[in-house]
Amino acid sequence: MSKIIELIYDMELYELLATSLVFGISTTVLISWVVLDYQERKLDRADQEQFADEYGIPYWVRATDEQIGITNR
């Protein structure tokens, strides 16, 4: 711990500002990436509930028997 404090005391002002700026930007990017990932998963689940059947296949992908030529005779 004392080595970290000595390192900070030995730094110039511009080095401290640059270090804090890099830390702040990195933290902001990391938090926004986590939030974006959460929102995308939430939207994917909502889309699947709204536009897919119980097997997860979208309604517009599934063909009817008549469309693919299967008839029950």
Gaussian input, Z-matrix of N, CA and C with variables (Angstrom, degrees):
# hf/3-21g

backbone

0 1
 N
 C     1     B1
 C     2     B2     1     A1
 N     3     B3     2     A2     1     D1
 C     4     B4     3     A3     2     D2
 C     5     B5     4     A4     3     D3
 N     6     B6     5     A5     4     D4
 C     7     B7     6     A6     5     D5
 C     8     B8     7     A7     6     D6
 N     9     B9     8     A8     7     D7
 C    10    B10     9     A9     8     D8
 C    11    B11    10    A10     9     D9
 N    12    B12    11    A11    10    D10
 C    13    B13    12    A12    11    D11
 C    14    B14    13    A13    12    D12
 N    15    B15    14    A14    13    D13
 C    16    B16    15    A15    14    D14
 C    17    B17    16    A16    15    D15
 N    18    B18    17    A17    16    D16
 C    19    B19    18    A18    17    D17
 C    20    B20    19    A19    18    D18
 N    21    B21    20    A20    19    D19
 C    22    B22    21    A21    20    D20
 C    23    B23    22    A22    21    D21
 N    24    B24    23    A23    22    D22
 C    25    B25    24    A24    23    D23
 C    26    B26    25    A25    24    D24
 N    27    B27    26    A26    25    D25
 C    28    B28    27    A27    26    D26
 C    29    B29    28    A28    27    D27
 N    30    B30    29    A29    28    D28
 C    31    B31    30    A30    29    D29
 C    32    B32    31    A31    30    D30
 N    33    B33    32    A32    31    D31
 C    34    B34    33    A33    32    D32
 C    35    B35    34    A34    33    D33
 N    36    B36    35    A35    34    D34
 C    37    B37    36    A36    35    D35
 C    38    B38    37    A37    36    D36
 N    39    B39    38    A38    37    D37
 C    40    B40    39    A39    38    D38
 C    41    B41    40    A40    39    D39
 N    42    B42    41    A41    40    D40
 C    43    B43    42    A42    41    D41
 C    44    B44    43    A43    42    D42
 N    45    B45    44    A44    43    D43
 C    46    B46    45    A45    44    D44
 C    47    B47    46    A46    45    D45
 N    48    B48    47    A47    46    D46
 C    49    B49    48    A48    47    D47
 C    50    B50    49    A49    48    D48
 N    51    B51    50    A50    49    D49
 C    52    B52    51    A51    50    D50
 C    53    B53    52    A52    51    D51
 N    54    B54    53    A53    52    D52
 C    55    B55    54    A54    53    D53
 C    56    B56    55    A55    54    D54
 N    57    B57    56    A56    55    D55
 C    58    B58    57    A57    56    D56
 C    59    B59    58    A58    57    D57
 N    60    B60    59    A59    58    D58
 C    61    B61    60    A60    59    D59
 C    62    B62    61    A61    60    D60
 N    63    B63    62    A62    61    D61
 C    64    B64    63    A63    62    D62
 C    65    B65    64    A64    63    D63
 N    66    B66    65    A65    64    D64
 C    67    B67    66    A66    65    D65
 C    68    B68    67    A67    66    D66
 N    69    B69    68    A68    67    D67
 C    70    B70    69    A69    68    D68
 C    71    B71    70    A70    69    D69
 N    72    B72    71    A71    70    D70
 C    73    B73    72    A72    71    D71
 C    74    B74    73    A73    72    D72
 N    75    B75    74    A74    73    D73
 C    76    B76    75    A75    74    D74
 C    77    B77    76    A76    75    D75
 N    78    B78    77    A77    76    D76
 C    79    B79    78    A78    77    D77
 C    80    B80    79    A79    78    D78
 N    81    B81    80    A80    79    D79
 C    82    B82    81    A81    80    D80
 C    83    B83    82    A82    81    D81
 N    84    B84    83    A83    82    D82
 C    85    B85    84    A84    83    D83
 C    86    B86    85    A85    84    D84
 N    87    B87    86    A86    85    D85
 C    88    B88    87    A87    86    D86
 C    89    B89    88    A88    87    D87
 N    90    B90    89    A89    88    D88
 C    91    B91    90    A90    89    D89
 C    92    B92    91    A91    90    D90
 N    93    B93    92    A92    91    D91
 C    94    B94    93    A93    92    D92
 C    95    B95    94    A94    93    D93
 N    96    B96    95    A95    94    D94
 C    97    B97    96    A96    95    D95
 C    98    B98    97    A97    96    D96
 N    99    B99    98    A98    97    D97
 C   100   B100    99    A99    98    D98
 C   101   B101   100   A100    99    D99
 N   102   B102   101   A101   100   D100
 C   103   B103   102   A102   101   D101
 C   104   B104   103   A103   102   D102
 N   105   B105   104   A104   103   D103
 C   106   B106   105   A105   104   D104
 C   107   B107   106   A106   105   D105
 N   108   B108   107   A107   106   D106
 C   109   B109   108   A108   107   D107
 C   110   B110   109   A109   108   D108
 N   111   B111   110   A110   109   D109
 C   112   B112   111   A111   110   D110
 C   113   B113   112   A112   111   D111
 N   114   B114   113   A113   112   D112
 C   115   B115   114   A114   113   D113
 C   116   B116   115   A115   114   D114
 N   117   B117   116   A116   115   D115
 C   118   B118   117   A117   116   D116
 C   119   B119   118   A118   117   D117
 N   120   B120   119   A119   118   D118
 C   121   B121   120   A120   119   D119
 C   122   B122   121   A121   120   D120
 N   123   B123   122   A122   121   D121
 C   124   B124   123   A123   122   D122
 C   125   B125   124   A124   123   D123
 N   126   B126   125   A125   124   D124
 C   127   B127   126   A126   125   D125
 C   128   B128   127   A127   126   D126
 N   129   B129   128   A128   127   D127
 C   130   B130   129   A129   128   D128
 C   131   B131   130   A130   129   D129
 N   132   B132   131   A131   130   D130
 C   133   B133   132   A132   131   D131
 C   134   B134   133   A133   132   D132
 N   135   B135   134   A134   133   D133
 C   136   B136   135   A135   134   D134
 C   137   B137   136   A136   135   D135
 N   138   B138   137   A137   136   D136
 C   139   B139   138   A138   137   D137
 C   140   B140   139   A139   138   D138
 N   141   B141   140   A140   139   D139
 C   142   B142   141   A141   140   D140
 C   143   B143   142   A142   141   D141
 N   144   B144   143   A143   142   D142
 C   145   B145   144   A144   143   D143
 C   146   B146   145   A145   144   D144
 N   147   B147   146   A146   145   D145
 C   148   B148   147   A147   146   D146
 C   149   B149   148   A148   147   D147
 N   150   B150   149   A149   148   D148
 C   151   B151   150   A150   149   D149
 C   152   B152   151   A151   150   D150
 N   153   B153   152   A152   151   D151
 C   154   B154   153   A153   152   D152
 C   155   B155   154   A154   153   D153
 N   156   B156   155   A155   154   D154
 C   157   B157   156   A156   155   D155
 C   158   B158   157   A157   156   D156
 N   159   B159   158   A158   157   D157
 C   160   B160   159   A159   158   D158
 C   161   B161   160   A160   159   D159
 N   162   B162   161   A161   160   D160
 C   163   B163   162   A162   161   D161
 C   164   B164   163   A163   162   D162
 N   165   B165   164   A164   163   D163
 C   166   B166   165   A165   164   D164
 C   167   B167   166   A166   165   D165
 N   168   B168   167   A167   166   D166
 C   169   B169   168   A168   167   D167
 C   170   B170   169   A169   168   D168
 N   171   B171   170   A170   169   D169
 C   172   B172   171   A171   170   D170
 C   173   B173   172   A172   171   D171
 N   174   B174   173   A173   172   D172
 C   175   B175   174   A174   173   D173
 C   176   B176   175   A175   174   D174
 N   177   B177   176   A176   175   D175
 C   178   B178   177   A177   176   D176
 C   179   B179   178   A178   177   D177
 N   180   B180   179   A179   178   D178
 C   181   B181   180   A180   179   D179
 C   182   B182   181   A181   180   D180
 N   183   B183   182   A182   181   D181
 C   184   B184   183   A183   182   D182
 C   185   B185   184   A184   183   D183
 N   186   B186   185   A185   184   D184
 C   187   B187   186   A186   185   D185
 C   188   B188   187   A187   186   D186
 N   189   B189   188   A188   187   D187
 C   190   B190   189   A189   188   D188
 C   191   B191   190   A190   189   D189
 N   192   B192   191   A191   190   D190
 C   193   B193   192   A192   191   D191
 C   194   B194   193   A193   192   D192
 N   195   B195   194   A194   193   D193
 C   196   B196   195   A195   194   D194
 C   197   B197   196   A196   195   D195
 N   198   B198   197   A197   196   D196
 C   199   B199   198   A198   197   D197
 C   200   B200   199   A199   198   D198
 N   201   B201   200   A200   199   D199
 C   202   B202   201   A201   200   D200
 C   203   B203   202   A202   201   D201
 N   204   B204   203   A203   202   D202
 C   205   B205   204   A204   203   D203
 C   206   B206   205   A205   204   D204
 N   207   B207   206   A206   205   D205
 C   208   B208   207   A207   206   D206
 C   209   B209   208   A208   207   D207
 N   210   B210   209   A209   208   D208
 C   211   B211   210   A210   209   D209
 C   212   B212   211   A211   210   D210
 N   213   B213   212   A212   211   D211
 C   214   B214   213   A213   212   D212
 C   215   B215   214   A214   213   D213
 N   216   B216   215   A215   214   D214
 C   217   B217   216   A216   215   D215
 C   218   B218   217   A217   216   D216

   B1=1.4501
   B2=1.5261
   B3=1.2971
   B4=1.4667
   B5=1.5262
   B6=1.3262
   B7=1.4681
   B8=1.5223
   B9=1.3185
   B10=1.4646
   B11=1.5190
   B12=1.3309
   B13=1.4638
   B14=1.5283
   B15=1.3198
   B16=1.4639
   B17=1.5256
   B18=1.3260
   B19=1.4639
   B20=1.5252
   B21=1.3245
   B22=1.4666
   B23=1.5249
   B24=1.3288
   B25=1.4608
   B26=1.5218
   B27=1.3203
   B28=1.4573
   B29=1.5289
   B30=1.3235
   B31=1.4612
   B32=1.5226
   B33=1.3171
   B34=1.4658
   B35=1.5279
   B36=1.3201
   B37=1.4567
   B38=1.5274
   B39=1.3235
   B40=1.4648
   B41=1.5250
   B42=1.3219
   B43=1.4674
   B44=1.5279
   B45=1.3377
   B46=1.4649
   B47=1.5244
   B48=1.3279
   B49=1.4641
   B50=1.5208
   B51=1.3084
   B52=1.4616
   B53=1.5268
   B54=1.3154
   B55=1.4663
   B56=1.5224
   B57=1.3398
   B58=1.4626
   B59=1.5240
   B60=1.3340
   B61=1.4620
   B62=1.5302
   B63=1.3099
   B64=1.4710
   B65=1.5242
   B66=1.3202
   B67=1.4594
   B68=1.5188
   B69=1.3263
   B70=1.4625
   B71=1.5205
   B72=1.3227
   B73=1.4668
   B74=1.5234
   B75=1.3245
   B76=1.4714
   B77=1.5233
   B78=1.3216
   B79=1.4608
   B80=1.5250
   B81=1.3256
   B82=1.4641
   B83=1.5254
   B84=1.3185
   B85=1.4690
   B86=1.5218
   B87=1.3165
   B88=1.4605
   B89=1.5293
   B90=1.3143
   B91=1.4682
   B92=1.5237
   B93=1.3251
   B94=1.4653
   B95=1.5234
   B96=1.3345
   B97=1.4604
   B98=1.5253
   B99=1.3268
   B100=1.4648
   B101=1.5201
   B102=1.3249
   B103=1.4644
   B104=1.5308
   B105=1.3289
   B106=1.4655
   B107=1.5240
   B108=1.3176
   B109=1.4630
   B110=1.5279
   B111=1.3205
   B112=1.4716
   B113=1.5272
   B114=1.3316
   B115=1.4671
   B116=1.5283
   B117=1.3285
   B118=1.4659
   B119=1.5187
   B120=1.3295
   B121=1.4674
   B122=1.5144
   B123=1.3178
   B124=1.4675
   B125=1.5291
   B126=1.3344
   B127=1.4655
   B128=1.5286
   B129=1.3189
   B130=1.4687
   B131=1.5235
   B132=1.3250
   B133=1.4753
   B134=1.5185
   B135=1.3365
   B136=1.4622
   B137=1.5275
   B138=1.3364
   B139=1.4608
   B140=1.5226
   B141=1.3230
   B142=1.4587
   B143=1.5225
   B144=1.3199
   B145=1.4680
   B146=1.5207
   B147=1.3272
   B148=1.4609
   B149=1.5244
   B150=1.3312
   B151=1.4599
   B152=1.5235
   B153=1.3282
   B154=1.4667
   B155=1.5266
   B156=1.3317
   B157=1.4566
   B158=1.5254
   B159=1.3303
   B160=1.4679
   B161=1.5252
   B162=1.3395
   B163=1.4659
   B164=1.5253
   B165=1.3301
   B166=1.4524
   B167=1.5117
   B168=1.3278
   B169=1.4621
   B170=1.5311
   B171=1.3299
   B172=1.4683
   B173=1.5248
   B174=1.3234
   B175=1.4614
   B176=1.5226
   B177=1.3306
   B178=1.4618
   B179=1.5194
   B180=1.3361
   B181=1.4632
   B182=1.5235
   B183=1.3072
   B184=1.4650
   B185=1.5271
   B186=1.3100
   B187=1.4605
   B188=1.5253
   B189=1.3098
   B190=1.4585
   B191=1.5269
   B192=1.3089
   B193=1.4689
   B194=1.5260
   B195=1.3286
   B196=1.4529
   B197=1.5338
   B198=1.3189
   B199=1.4601
   B200=1.5167
   B201=1.3231
   B202=1.4672
   B203=1.5247
   B204=1.3199
   B205=1.4457
   B206=1.5220
   B207=1.2996
   B208=1.4733
   B209=1.5169
   B210=1.3150
   B211=1.4698
   B212=1.5178
   B213=1.2796
   B214=1.4735
   B215=1.5287
   B216=1.3116
   B217=1.4731
   B218=1.4771
   A1=110.60
   A2=116.32
   A3=119.07
   A4=111.11
   A5=116.98
   A6=119.30
   A7=110.91
   A8=116.71
   A9=120.21
   A10=109.89
   A11=116.94
   A12=120.68
   A13=110.44
   A14=116.92
   A15=120.06
   A16=110.85
   A17=116.87
   A18=120.91
   A19=110.49
   A20=116.42
   A21=120.43
   A22=110.30
   A23=117.59
   A24=120.51
   A25=112.16
   A26=117.48
   A27=121.07
   A28=113.44
   A29=117.14
   A30=120.49
   A31=111.08
   A32=114.25
   A33=120.14
   A34=108.45
   A35=116.15
   A36=120.67
   A37=111.30
   A38=118.13
   A39=120.22
   A40=111.09
   A41=118.08
   A42=121.06
   A43=110.71
   A44=116.30
   A45=119.57
   A46=111.25
   A47=115.80
   A48=118.95
   A49=111.14
   A50=117.26
   A51=120.38
   A52=110.77
   A53=117.03
   A54=120.66
   A55=111.00
   A56=116.80
   A57=119.11
   A58=111.25
   A59=117.02
   A60=120.30
   A61=111.30
   A62=117.15
   A63=121.03
   A64=109.91
   A65=117.81
   A66=120.66
   A67=111.07
   A68=117.07
   A69=120.97
   A70=112.47
   A71=116.43
   A72=119.94
   A73=110.53
   A74=117.03
   A75=120.47
   A76=111.07
   A77=116.26
   A78=120.25
   A79=110.81
   A80=116.75
   A81=120.71
   A82=111.14
   A83=117.41
   A84=121.05
   A85=110.17
   A86=117.75
   A87=120.68
   A88=111.30
   A89=117.33
   A90=120.44
   A91=110.77
   A92=117.52
   A93=119.47
   A94=111.44
   A95=117.62
   A96=120.83
   A97=110.48
   A98=117.84
   A99=121.61
   A100=110.51
   A101=117.44
   A102=121.17
   A103=110.60
   A104=117.06
   A105=120.52
   A106=111.04
   A107=117.11
   A108=120.65
   A109=110.77
   A110=116.97
   A111=120.64
   A112=111.08
   A113=117.01
   A114=120.07
   A115=111.64
   A116=117.51
   A117=119.63
   A118=111.21
   A119=117.63
   A120=119.75
   A121=111.24
   A122=116.58
   A123=121.09
   A124=110.48
   A125=117.23
   A126=120.67
   A127=111.65
   A128=117.62
   A129=120.49
   A130=111.16
   A131=116.85
   A132=119.68
   A133=111.10
   A134=117.26
   A135=120.62
   A136=110.71
   A137=117.39
   A138=120.31
   A139=111.57
   A140=116.23
   A141=119.11
   A142=110.49
   A143=117.42
   A144=119.62
   A145=111.58
   A146=116.67
   A147=119.71
   A148=112.78
   A149=118.03
   A150=120.24
   A151=114.85
   A152=119.13
   A153=119.65
   A154=110.25
   A155=114.14
   A156=118.66
   A157=109.40
   A158=116.15
   A159=120.03
   A160=113.70
   A161=117.81
   A162=121.59
   A163=112.55
   A164=117.74
   A165=121.49
   A166=114.22
   A167=117.73
   A168=121.37
   A169=108.16
   A170=118.33
   A171=120.07
   A172=111.07
   A173=115.59
   A174=120.53
   A175=112.19
   A176=118.79
   A177=120.28
   A178=112.62
   A179=118.61
   A180=121.44
   A181=110.74
   A182=116.89
   A183=121.07
   A184=110.39
   A185=115.92
   A186=121.19
   A187=109.43
   A188=114.98
   A189=119.39
   A190=108.84
   A191=116.43
   A192=120.83
   A193=111.32
   A194=116.55
   A195=119.55
   A196=111.24
   A197=117.17
   A198=120.55
   A199=111.95
   A200=118.13
   A201=119.88
   A202=112.60
   A203=116.50
   A204=120.53
   A205=115.59
   A206=118.13
   A207=120.02
   A208=107.48
   A209=114.82
   A210=119.21
   A211=108.74
   A212=115.08
   A213=120.93
   A214=108.02
   A215=115.23
   A216=119.15
   A217=110.67
   D1=-38.86
   D2=-178.75
   D3=-68.59
   D4=-30.33
   D5=177.87
   D6=-68.02
   D7=-35.10
   D8=177.50
   D9=-66.60
   D10=-42.64
   D11=179.11
   D12=-65.35
   D13=-40.82
   D14=177.02
   D15=-62.63
   D16=-40.19
   D17=178.46
   D18=-61.92
   D19=-42.60
   D20=-179.86
   D21=-66.49
   D22=-42.34
   D23=179.50
   D24=-66.55
   D25=-29.31
   D26=-179.35
   D27=-80.40
   D28=-12.28
   D29=-178.30
   D30=-77.19
   D31=149.97
   D32=173.17
   D33=-79.15
   D34=167.68
   D35=-177.60
   D36=-63.05
   D37=-43.14
   D38=-178.79
   D39=-65.56
   D40=-31.71
   D41=177.12
   D42=-68.74
   D43=-39.76
   D44=177.05
   D45=-65.50
   D46=-41.85
   D47=178.89
   D48=-65.02
   D49=-42.08
   D50=179.23
   D51=-64.88
   D52=-41.41
   D53=179.48
   D54=-63.77
   D55=-45.13
   D56=-179.85
   D57=-67.36
   D58=-35.45
   D59=177.95
   D60=-65.63
   D61=-43.98
   D62=178.54
   D63=-64.27
   D64=-41.77
   D65=178.47
   D66=-63.33
   D67=-43.30
   D68=-179.73
   D69=-64.55
   D70=-43.70
   D71=179.53
   D72=-67.03
   D73=-41.62
   D74=179.39
   D75=-62.61
   D76=-42.31
   D77=178.85
   D78=-64.39
   D79=-42.90
   D80=179.34
   D81=-62.64
   D82=-43.67
   D83=179.90
   D84=-65.34
   D85=-41.91
   D86=-179.74
   D87=-64.04
   D88=-45.64
   D89=179.84
   D90=-64.88
   D91=-42.79
   D92=-179.75
   D93=-66.49
   D94=-34.35
   D95=177.38
   D96=-65.18
   D97=-41.75
   D98=178.74
   D99=-65.28
   D100=-43.77
   D101=179.82
   D102=-65.05
   D103=-41.56
   D104=178.78
   D105=-63.24
   D106=-42.34
   D107=178.14
   D108=-62.15
   D109=-42.01
   D110=178.33
   D111=-63.05
   D112=-44.80
   D113=-179.22
   D114=-65.86
   D115=-38.42
   D116=178.33
   D117=-64.89
   D118=-40.92
   D119=177.11
   D120=-64.35
   D121=-39.84
   D122=178.70
   D123=-63.08
   D124=-43.00
   D125=178.26
   D126=-67.41
   D127=-37.88
   D128=177.78
   D129=-62.79
   D130=-41.80
   D131=177.69
   D132=-64.38
   D133=-41.37
   D134=179.35
   D135=-65.36
   D136=-40.81
   D137=177.30
   D138=-63.35
   D139=-40.79
   D140=-179.41
   D141=-66.05
   D142=-40.10
   D143=178.47
   D144=-65.64
   D145=-36.08
   D146=-175.58
   D147=-83.23
   D148=-36.68
   D149=-170.00
   D150=-115.39
   D151=8.15
   D152=-177.40
   D153=-129.47
   D154=158.36
   D155=177.69
   D156=-84.92
   D157=-169.81
   D158=-175.77
   D159=-67.25
   D160=-15.87
   D161=178.91
   D162=-95.51
   D163=-1.04
   D164=-179.85
   D165=86.63
   D166=7.90
   D167=179.52
   D168=-89.74
   D169=126.93
   D170=179.47
   D171=-61.40
   D172=146.54
   D173=-177.09
   D174=-61.07
   D175=-35.76
   D176=-176.68
   D177=-78.20
   D178=-7.58
   D179=177.12
   D180=-90.56
   D181=-35.54
   D182=-177.24
   D183=-71.80
   D184=126.83
   D185=179.64
   D186=-95.46
   D187=151.98
   D188=175.73
   D189=-83.06
   D190=165.56
   D191=179.56
   D192=-60.52
   D193=-37.49
   D194=-179.08
   D195=-67.75
   D196=-34.69
   D197=-178.17
   D198=-68.22
   D199=-31.33
   D200=-178.79
   D201=-101.77
   D202=3.94
   D203=171.99
   D204=87.82
   D205=19.30
   D206=176.74
   D207=-97.29
   D208=125.77
   D209=177.39
   D210=-128.05
   D211=144.69
   D212=176.94
   D213=-95.21
   D214=104.48
   D215=-179.12
   D216=-112.02

